[in-house]
Amino acid sequence: MKLLIAAVFALTSTVSFASLRQTGYEARHIAKIEKAILKQCGPMLGLDLISKFERVVHVDQGIRDVYYVTVLRGVQNNIGYNVKVNSSYADMYDHSEQNWGAYSVQSVDCSSEE
Protein backbone atom coordinates (compact mmCIF):
# COMPACT_ATOMS: atom_id res chain seq x y z
CA MET A 1 0.00 0.00 0.00
CA LYS A 2 2.80 2.41 0.88
CA LEU A 3 4.48 1.66 -2.44
CA LEU A 4 1.26 2.46 -4.30
CA ILE A 5 0.89 5.79 -2.49
CA ALA A 6 4.51 6.69 -3.18
CA ALA A 7 4.09 5.82 -6.88
CA VAL A 8 0.95 7.95 -7.20
CA PHE A 9 2.67 10.87 -5.46
CA ALA A 10 5.73 10.60 -7.71
CA LEU A 11 3.57 10.50 -10.84
CA THR A 12 1.44 13.42 -9.65
CA SER A 13 4.44 15.59 -8.83
CA THR A 14 6.01 14.84 -12.22
CA VAL A 15 2.81 15.79 -14.05
CA SER A 16 2.26 18.85 -11.88
CA PHE A 17 5.60 20.42 -12.66
CA ALA A 18 5.65 19.56 -16.39
CA SER A 19 4.93 23.17 -17.42
CA LEU A 20 7.97 24.39 -15.49
CA ARG A 21 10.13 22.47 -17.93
CA GLN A 22 8.68 24.62 -20.72
CA THR A 23 9.93 27.83 -19.08
CA GLY A 24 13.41 27.39 -20.50
CA TYR A 25 14.88 27.51 -16.98
CA GLU A 26 17.88 25.34 -16.13
CA ALA A 27 17.08 22.02 -14.42
CA ARG A 28 18.67 23.13 -11.12
CA HIS A 29 16.47 26.24 -11.10
CA ILE A 30 13.33 24.20 -11.80
CA ALA A 31 14.20 21.78 -9.00
CA LYS A 32 14.52 24.66 -6.50
CA ILE A 33 11.16 26.09 -7.60
CA GLU A 34 9.44 22.68 -7.40
CA LYS A 35 10.77 22.09 -3.89
CA ALA A 36 9.70 25.56 -2.71
CA ILE A 37 6.17 25.21 -4.13
CA LEU A 38 5.75 21.80 -2.52
CA LYS A 39 6.95 23.17 0.84
CA GLN A 40 4.87 26.38 0.80
CA CYS A 41 1.71 25.30 -1.04
CA GLY A 42 1.63 21.53 -0.91
CA PRO A 43 1.17 19.29 -3.95
CA MET A 44 -0.45 21.09 -6.89
CA LEU A 45 -2.07 19.43 -9.89
CA GLY A 46 -1.88 20.74 -13.42
CA LEU A 47 0.46 23.69 -12.94
CA ASP A 48 0.25 25.96 -15.98
CA LEU A 49 2.68 28.77 -16.73
CA ILE A 50 0.86 32.11 -16.79
CA SER A 51 3.84 34.43 -17.12
CA LYS A 52 7.53 34.79 -16.41
CA PHE A 53 9.74 37.84 -16.10
CA GLU A 54 13.52 38.09 -15.89
CA ARG A 55 15.50 41.14 -14.80
CA VAL A 56 19.24 41.00 -15.48
CA VAL A 57 21.56 43.12 -13.35
CA HIS A 58 25.07 43.53 -14.75
CA VAL A 59 27.30 43.69 -11.69
CA ASP A 60 30.85 44.06 -13.02
CA GLN A 61 33.13 42.69 -15.76
CA GLY A 62 30.68 40.15 -17.16
CA ILE A 63 29.26 39.17 -13.78
CA ARG A 64 25.47 39.24 -13.80
CA ASP A 65 22.64 38.40 -11.46
CA VAL A 66 19.17 37.51 -12.70
CA TYR A 67 15.92 38.01 -10.80
CA TYR A 68 12.91 35.95 -11.87
CA VAL A 69 9.18 36.28 -11.25
CA THR A 70 7.25 33.19 -12.34
CA VAL A 71 3.44 33.06 -12.12
CA LEU A 72 1.69 29.70 -12.35
CA ARG A 73 -1.85 28.42 -11.97
CA GLY A 74 -2.47 25.16 -10.17
CA VAL A 75 -5.27 23.14 -8.63
CA GLN A 76 -5.40 21.66 -5.14
CA ASN A 77 -8.51 19.98 -3.73
CA ASN A 78 -10.60 21.28 -6.68
CA ILE A 79 -9.65 24.87 -5.84
CA GLY A 80 -7.67 26.98 -8.31
CA TYR A 81 -4.56 28.74 -7.04
CA ASN A 82 -2.27 31.40 -8.43
CA VAL A 83 1.31 30.68 -7.45
CA LYS A 84 3.87 33.49 -7.67
CA VAL A 85 7.53 32.53 -7.26
CA ASN A 86 10.36 35.05 -6.81
CA SER A 87 13.72 33.45 -7.48
CA SER A 88 17.22 34.50 -8.48
CA TYR A 89 20.48 33.43 -10.07
CA ALA A 90 23.81 34.63 -8.69
CA ASP A 91 26.88 34.45 -10.90
CA MET A 92 29.02 32.60 -8.36
CA TYR A 93 30.11 29.07 -7.55
CA ASP A 94 27.42 26.94 -5.90
CA HIS A 95 29.31 24.68 -3.48
CA SER A 96 26.30 22.51 -2.64
CA GLU A 97 25.67 21.70 -6.33
CA GLN A 98 29.37 21.85 -7.25
CA ASN A 99 28.50 23.90 -10.31
CA TRP A 100 28.78 27.51 -11.46
CA GLY A 101 25.73 29.65 -10.77
CA ALA A 102 23.67 29.59 -7.59
CA TYR A 103 19.88 29.53 -7.80
CA SER A 104 17.66 30.40 -4.87
CA VAL A 105 13.97 31.00 -4.18
CA GLN A 106 13.17 34.09 -2.12
CA SER A 107 9.39 33.68 -1.83
CA VAL A 108 6.39 31.63 -2.91
CA ASP A 109 2.88 33.09 -2.67
CA CYS A 110 -0.10 30.77 -3.09
CA SER A 111 -3.44 32.54 -3.29
CA SER A 112 -6.76 30.92 -4.09
CA GLU A 113 -8.78 32.25 -7.02
CA GLU A 114 -11.96 32.39 -4.94
N, C-alpha and C positions, 0 to 999 in steps of 0.2 A: 504494500500500500504506500509506504514512504517513497519507494522508487517511482511509483506512478505519479505521485504528487510532485516530486522533484522534476520528472520529465515534463509534466504539464507546465510547471513554472518556467523551466528553461525554454520551452517552445514559445510560451507567451512572451517572455522577455525578449526573445530574438525577434518575434514578429512586431512587438511594440516599438522597438527602436530601429526598425528597418528604414524609416524615412530619414533618420539621422545620417545614415550612410550616403544619402543623396545630397547632403549639404556640401560635400567636397572637403569636409574637415578631415584632418589626419586621424588615423585610427586611435592614437593615444588620446587625442582631444575628445573624440566621440565616447571613448570608455570613461573618461572623467565625467562627462555630461550625464551619461547613462547612470553611473553610480550615484551622482548627486540627485538626480530626479528620483531614483528608487528610494534614497534615504529621506528626502524631504516630502515627497508626494505619495510614495508607495507605488505599487505596480500599476502602470497605465496601459490600456489597450489602444491599439490603432493610433499611435502618435503620428500626426501629420504636420509637416513643416508649413508654417504660416508665413514667416519672414525671417531673414537673417541680415545682420548689419555688422560690418567690420570697420573699425577705426584704427588706422596705422599711425603710430607715433615714431618718427625717426629720432632716435636718441643721439647717436654720434657715430661717425665713421662706419656706416653700414649696419650699425646695431639698430634694431627696431623692435618695438613692442606692439602687439595687436590686441585690441579690446573687441570682444564679440558680444552681440545681443542676439539671442536665438529665441524665437517665439514659436511654440508648438501647440497643437490642440490634441488632447487625449481624452479617453473615456475611462472612468473608474466607477463601478457599481451603477452603470447606466446613467451617470451624470457626466456631462461634458465639462472639461477643464481647459483653461488657457494656462500654459506653462511658459514662463519667461525665465531664461537662463542667461546670466551675465558671467562670462568667462574671459580668460586672457591667455596670451602667449608671451613669454619673456624670452628674449634672445640670450639665453645663458645655458650652461650645462645642467641637465637634470640628473642628479646623482642617483635618485631612486630608480629611474628608468634606464640609466646609463646611456643616455642619448642627448643630442643637442636640442635645446628648446624645451622649456618647462611650461606645461599647460596647467591652469588652475581654474576652479569655479568659485566665483565670489558669492553668488546668490542664486537661489531658485525660488520663484514665486509661483505657487499653484492657486489659481482662483477659479471657482466654479462659474459656469456661464449663467447660472440661475439669477 
